[in-house]
Amino acid sequence: SSACERETDGEALVQSLRILREAGRPAEALNLGVGHWVPARHGAEAGRQVTLAALEAGRPLDAKRLLADLEEVSAEDPTVGAAVDELRPAVQAALDAGHQPG
């Protein structure tokens, strides 16, 4: 976490999120991402990783909010727009699944 606090481009955050997700710990990745991700500063991949963590942790409303945060900065960065386009169907599917009777 301290590497994530010191860096400014989001690369340490991306790596940390990816490691936690690959280790099967998406909830921890989500907590780390929510605590450290700054959409305007950390770029598309950090936002993509934290949104995927939210989906994997079964938190579709968090994923929706994170996607909205990404969308806010997509006008300035085309890679963010591509990440939003990639994530939107998965977030919507998770939201739809969450609203179906169990």
C-alpha positions in Angstrom: 0.0 0.0 0.0 2.8 2.5 0.7 4.1 2.1 -2.9 0.6 3.0 -4.1 0.7 6.1 -1.9 4.1 7.3 -3.2 3.6 6.9 -6.9 1.6 9.2 -9.1 0.9 7.4 -12.4 -1.0 4.4 -11.0 1.4 1.7 -12.1 2.0 0.4 -8.6 -1.7 0.4 -8.0 -2.4 -1.5 -11.2 0.2 -4.1 -10.2 -1.2 -4.4 -6.7 -4.8 -4.7 -7.9 -3.8 -7.3 -10.5 -1.9 -9.4 -7.9 -4.7 -9.4 -5.5 -7.3 -10.3 -8.2 -5.1 -13.1 -9.5 -4.7 -14.4 -5.9 -8.5 -14.7 -5.6 -8.8 -11.7 -3.3 -11.0 -9.3 -5.2 -12.6 -7.8 -2.1 -9.1 -6.8 -0.9 -8.3 -5.4 -4.4 -11.6 -3.4 -4.3 -10.7 -2.0 -0.9 -7.2 -1.0 -2.0 -8.5 0.5 -5.2 -11.3 2.5 -3.6 -8.8 3.9 -1.1 -6.1 4.9 -3.6 -7.5 5.2 -7.1 -7.8 8.8 -8.4 -9.4 8.5 -11.8 -8.0 11.7 -13.3 -4.5 10.8 -12.3 -4.2 7.0 -12.4 -5.5 6.3 -15.9 -7.6 3.6 -17.5 -5.9 0.4 -16.4 -6.1 1.2 -12.7 -9.8 2.0 -13.1 -10.3 -1.2 -15.2 -8.6 -3.3 -12.5 -10.6 -1.8 -9.6 -13.9 -2.2 -11.5 -13.1 -5.8 -12.4 -12.3 -6.4 -8.7 -15.7 -5.0 -7.8 -17.4 -7.3 -10.3 -15.4 -10.3 -9.0 -16.2 -9.5 -5.4 -19.9 -9.5 -6.2 -20.3 -5.8 -5.8 -22.1 -4.6 -8.9 -23.3 -1.3 -7.4 -19.6 -0.5 -6.6 -18.7 -1.5 -10.1 -21.4 0.8 -11.5 -20.1 3.7 -9.4 -16.5 3.1 -10.4 -17.4 2.9 -14.1 -19.2 6.2 -13.7 -16.0 7.7 -12.2 -14.1 6.4 -15.3 -16.7 7.8 -17.7 -16.2 11.3 -16.1 -12.5 11.3 -17.3 -13.0 9.5 -20.6 -13.2 12.7 -22.6 -9.6 13.6 -21.8 -8.1 10.2 -22.5 -9.1 7.8 -25.3 -7.7 4.8 -23.4 -10.2 5.5 -20.7 -13.1 5.5 -23.2 -11.9 2.1 -24.5 -11.9 0.7 -20.9 -15.4 2.1 -20.3 -16.6 0.5 -23.5 -15.1 -2.8 -22.5 -16.4 -2.8 -18.9 -20.0 -1.4 -19.5 -21.5 -4.8 -20.7 -20.0 -6.7 -17.8 -21.2 -4.1 -15.3 -24.7 -4.1 -16.8 -24.9 -7.9 -16.8 -23.9 -8.0 -13.1 -26.5 -5.4 -12.3 -29.1 -7.3 -14.2 -28.2 -10.5 -12.4 -28.4 -8.8 -9.1 -32.0 -7.7 -9.7 -33.3 -11.1 -10.7 -35.2 -13.2 -8.1 -32.8 -15.6 -6.5 
